[in-house]
Amino acid sequence: MSSLTAVSAREITIAHSPDSDDAFMFYGLATNKVQVPGLRFTHTLSDIQSLNQKAKEGDGVYDVTAISFHAYPYLQKNYVLMSCGGSVGEGYGPMIVAPRSFSENEIKQKKIAVPGKLTTAYLALKLFAPEIETEVVPFDQIIPQVLEGKYEAGLIIHEGQLTYDRSGLYRIVDLGRWWMQTTTLPLPLGGNAIRRSLGPELISMVSGAIHDSIQYALEHREQALQYAMQFARDLDPGMADRFVGMYVNERTLDYGPDGKEAIQRLLEMGYREGIISVEPQVEFAA
């Protein structure tokens, strides 16, 4: 029996966020526009903090899972990074926003609502301001709770990066811009990790399928955007197109040497500063 026959009708479980950029990325696979003989893909949607936590807790939760890069050292024993599927900020990224303008020094004295302590946004924030006080709030509640006065500022991710000013909030710091000014590198935010126990052949097949799904969406942008709109929280089509363009592009097909260097640098800095407690061993699937 050939190895391909052995994995006939093999189910591959994929978990990712219910966001327009992830939906765009997986459009080809989710709608069967991209198929792989012998493999069947099933999709689970969950917020990124929950996915980080599930992947950290142990092996075998999902074959492929979206993760924050901050979380990778805690699951590197069971998962390897894929070279495709990443969200990278090219001089932009998570933002600290507030109801009034603060200086960078002032904001470091405030209590910040954050979307989760395993998110890359949190890692970047702590590199920017190691002593800053934080409290975890669901990512979609950060802007409302800042507006209600529960927090003086919030760290926003996802579509909030494009909509915060509608609520009268001010951008205090763009951590993607700060990171690029500090390192000259883009800010790697999240990526796909694949379970090591699948083995080299299956990892290669699945990685190829996800790469092809991203490529298909980029080549059929209008249809993929229409599909992604069902996940575009509070974004009109033009804004959704802009948001998807920020985080699904040629670098999503492959990080490139500087993108991979940025992942390594980010995690090494986090470990050196004591934010990450496990020494990172960054490895990409072949």
C-alpha positions, -999 to 999 in steps of 0.1 A, spaced: 0 0 0 15 34 -10 18 61 16 -7 82 -3 -33 54 -2 -26 51 35 -39 86 41 -69 82 18 -98 103 30 -77 115 59 -94 143 78 -72 174 85 -85 197 112 -78 234 107 -85 260 133 -84 297 127 -99 330 138 -133 342 126 -118 372 109 -120 385 74 -83 380 67 -83 344 78 -115 337 60 -100 352 28 -69 331 33 -88 298 37 -115 306 10 -101 281 -14 -101 252 10 -133 261 28 -153 263 -5 -135 233 -21 -120 255 -48 -87 239 -38 -88 202 -32 -61 175 -24 -68 139 -34 -70 118 -2 -74 147 22 -106 163 36 -103 196 55 -126 206 83 -125 241 98 -130 253 134 -134 290 141 -122 304 174 -106 335 188 -69 336 187 -64 337 225 -84 305 228 -64 288 200 -32 298 216 -43 283 249 -55 251 233 -23 246 213 -3 253 245 -22 227 266 -11 197 245 -7 178 213 -35 166 191 -61 194 194 -59 205 158 -37 194 129 -32 230 118 -39 259 140 -35 296 137 -14 310 166 1 342 178 39 340 174 42 348 211 26 315 218 50 294 196 77 286 222 51 270 244 39 246 218 71 241 197 76 206 210 44 195 193 41 219 164 63 233 137 57 267 119 44 267 84 62 290 59 28 303 46 -3 317 62 13 344 83 0 379 92 28 404 91 26 441 97 48 461 73 53 491 96 19 488 111 2 465 137 -15 465 171 -23 499 184 -26 515 218 -57 538 216 -73 561 242 -101 586 245 -76 615 246 -41 621 235 -12 609 257 25 610 251 44 577 249 58 583 284 23 591 298 7 560 283 33 538 300 18 549 333 -17 538 324 -36 505 329 -41 490 294 -68 466 284 -51 438 263 -66 410 242 -47 382 258 -12 375 274 -2 350 247 -10 374 218 19 389 199 3 423 206 9 418 243 45 407 236 52 438 216 35 460 242 57 445 270 88 450 248 78 486 243 69 493 279 81 464 303 65 479 334 31 487 320 1 475 339 -24 454 319 -57 435 322 -71 409 298 -103 419 280 -119 400 251 -105 417 220 -140 428 207 -148 444 241 -116 465 244 -129 496 224 -164 495 241 -148 492 276 -123 520 269 -152 542 258 -171 533 289 -142 546 310 -133 512 325 -98 516 311 -78 546 302 -64 529 271 -66 497 251 -45 475 229 -64 468 197 -60 441 171 -80 429 141 -104 452 124 -103 477 153 -71 490 138 -92 506 110 -123 516 130 -110 530 163 -112 566 151 -149 563 143 -154 561 181 -134 592 187 -104 574 200 -68 585 195 -40 563 183 -12 567 209 13 541 196 13 519 166 35 490 178 42 478 142 57 512 134 76 512 167 90 477 160 101 487 125 118 518 138 135 497 165 146 467 144 141 478 107 120 446 104 83 439 98 62 428 129 52 391 126 19 388 144 4 354 138 10 323 117 0 287 111 15 258 131 12 222 120 14 191 142 47 174 140 32 140 144 16 142 109 50 133 95 70 150 67 49 138 37 16 148 52 30 181 65 42 189 29 8 180 14 -11 201 39 13 230 36 10 229 -2 -28 229 1 -29 260 24 -4 278 1 -26 270 -29 -57 283 -10 -39 316 -3 -28 319 -39 -63 311 -51 -78 338 -30 -52 364 -42 -60 354 -78 -98 355 -73 -98 385 -50 -134 397 -56 -150 363 -49 -128 357 -19 -136 391 -5 -173 384 -9 -169 352 11 -147 370 37 -173 398 42 -194 376 64 -166 378 90 -158 415 85 -169 430 118 -182 465 112 -163 469 79 -178 480 47 -164 463 15 -138 489 9 -125 488 44 -126 450 44 -105 450 12 -80 473 28 -78 452 60 -73 420 40 -47 437 19 -28 445 51 -25 410 63 -30 387 32 -4 394 5 27 380 -10 43 377 24 15 355 34 26 330 7 61 331 21 76 351 50 108 358 31 142 359 48 135 391 67 101 379 78 117 347 93 145 368 109 118 390 124 101 360 140 134 348 154 143 383 167 109 389 183 109 357 202 145 360 213 139 395 226 108 383 245 128 354 261 157 377 269 134 402 286 117 375 306 83 379 289 86 344 274 96 317 299 106 289 274 136 294 252 123 296 216 135 271 190 121 285 158 116 258 131 98 259 98 82 230 80 103 220 50 
